Amino acid sequence: QVQLGESGGGLVQSGGSLRLSCAASGRTFSSYAMGWFRQAPGKEREFVAAINRSGDRTYYTDSVKGRFTISRDNAKNTVYLQMNSLKPEDTAVYYCAAATVFSGTYLSYDSSYDYWGQGTQVTVSS
């Protein structure tokens, strides 16, 4: 089993940056693909970004391409989401999740993920 804990959220002005971290427990972190999702008030949870187990393939939703970067450090059992050029519409609770699926095709679906963190709030003011 994997336990996930997000950090790094906060309040930032439009155009600013934040770096989210997600620390995982256990020795099998490198066995999981990792993803970031977000949920804004009154909206469904949506896919943001994902990274495969080795870290050499990444996937993004269109609205964050060129602004957000997902990365991982398997030695530190941590996945990151660097968020630049933040917009008010990026305001949401951000969740990290771990998946055992092998194909990147499925990493944008929250049903593909086995473990979830509790989330961290990101608020972007205009």
N, C-alpha and C positions, 0 to 999 in steps of 0.2 A: 504494500500500500504506500501511497505517496501523499504527503501533506504539503500544501502550497501556501505561501504567505506573501502577499503583495505589499510593496511600500513605494514611497516616492510621489504619491499623489499630493495635490494641493491646489491652491488658487494662483492663477497666473493670468497676466494680461494677454489680450489677443496679439499674436505675433511672437509670443514668448516660447520657451522650451521647458520641458520636464523630462526626466528619465525615470521610468518605472522599473522596479526590480521585482522579481518573483523568486524567492528562495524555496527550494524543495528539500524535503527530508528524504532519507533513505540512500542506499548505495546504487540504485538502478536508474538514476536520473537520465543517463545517456541512452536508456532503452525507450525513452518516450519522446515523441514529437511534442512540441509545446506551442500553445496558441494564446493569443490575447483576444478577448471579446470585450464589448462594452454595452452598457444599458443606460439609456437616457430616461429621464422621468416620462412615464406614459408611453414608452416605446418598448418594443421587443429587443431582446439581447441580439447584438449583431457581431459578426466576425470582423476583426481588425487586421490581425497578422498571425502568421504561423511560421515555424521553422522546423526542419526535419531533425532527426536525432543527431546527426553529425554536424549540423550547422551550416552545411554548404548549399542548402536550398531554402529560400524564403518565399512567402506568399503574402499578398496584401490585398485588402479591399481597395477598390479604385479611389475612394475618397481620401485615402491617406498616402497613396503612392507618391514618392518624392518628398514627403514630409516626415514620415515615421520610418524607423529602422528597428527591426527585431534582430536580436543576437543572443547567443548563449555562451556560457562558460561551463563546460561539463566538469571541470576540476573544482569549480565552486558551487556546483549544483544550482546554478542561477540562470534565469532568462531575463533579458532586458527589453524594454521598449523605449527607444529614444524618440521623443516627440518634439518636432520643431515646427515653426510657423503655425502655432496652435490657433484655432478658430473657436468662436463661441459654440459652434455646432459640435465641437469635440467634447463638450461637457457631458460627463457620464460617469458612472461607476465602471471601473476597468477591472476585469477579471483575467487571471491567467489560468490555464488548464493544461492537463497532460493527457496525451492520447497514445494508444498502442498501435494505431493503424499505420500501415506502411506506405500507403499511397497518398501523395500530396493532394490528389483529387478530392479527398474527403475531409481535409483539414479545415475547410470553411464551414463545416456543419457542426453545431455544438453537440449533436448526438454522437459524434465520433470520439468525444472526450470522456475519459473515465474519472478524472479527479479535477476538482475546482478549488480555487482559493476563495477567500471571503470578499475580496474586492477592495479597491482603493478609489476614493473620490477624486476626480479631476474636474476642476471648474475653471473655465476660461471666460474672463470678463471682457466686454467689448469697450 
